[in-house]
């Protein structure tokens, strides 16, 4: 069964450093999303991406964040200058055009900013 | 922002019995609802969904009921099995732009005792 994959599974970084989280969505999906879950809190929407552009972003997704689909398979989330409060589990999700509302999630990347 | 609420942080049931997980929402614009199951250190796994034009959807042991007037939905699992022990998230979406971003509840930890 096709699945969303994410790398790395864990990342530890120093405050102020740049990190890139990588995702490979399900191959025939066209809609891509990033969510995050701070420990003990809800899963929160960050950004959605379709047709090579951001279709919606949350207040969390400020100028420090960017997304890119550098090729036909990868979808990345970059945090330019990490803050302590960026420590969270980051989930990538994708959905297809026939059932956009049904999103399939990857296993997540646990980011720890020290 | 409490647009989707799961007021029970935990639920414990005996194997073979019915598990009922509840979810309330406040945003009348939500038109699609989903339940996800999450094990520790994994991403949310899609379980079942329901459109606002329906009041019930069934898939095997899982049934979701939607009461639009009460802005309430519930997930019934019958019979419950120990492998169902996980955190269950209710999520809702509003069509906007080119995506269906999900708004999640805080989750309910279900424990099914053998």
Interface residues (C-beta under 8 A of the other chain):
Chain A: X4 X6 X31 X33 X35 X41 X42 X43 X44 X45 X48 X50 X51 X55 X56 X91 X93 X95 X100 X101 X102 X103 X104 X105 X106 X107 X108
Chain B: X32 X34 X36 X41 X42 X43 X44 X45 X46 X49 X89 X91 X93 X95 X96 X97 X98 X99 X100 X101 X102 X103 X104 X105 X106 X107
